[in-house]
């Protein structure tokens, strides 16, 4: 995605993620490779299709963030980009804390 279409800079960020399809309730595990205030990129072999509605739980250094998200970009055998649709206001500072230690890519 061209940087001029992004709402915020993205950062290299490696963490565990659990993704749940809100339609089927199926769950998969993945790893993040990038994070920004409005979404993340997940490396995975079998990503969900563009537009899929998901729940994602990202865990890093003992802290976790849960968010409603949707797939905005999906590439088989590579991964998918998620846009966070809703994050609890109490968890937003966790993302800010993670981002404060990272360097934009």
Secondary structure, 3 states (H helix, E strand, C coil): CCHHHCCCCCEEEEEEEEEEECCCCCEEEEEEEEEECCEEEEECCCCCCCCCEEEEEEEECCEEEEEEEEEEEEECCCEEEEEEEEECHHHHHHHHHHHHCCCEC
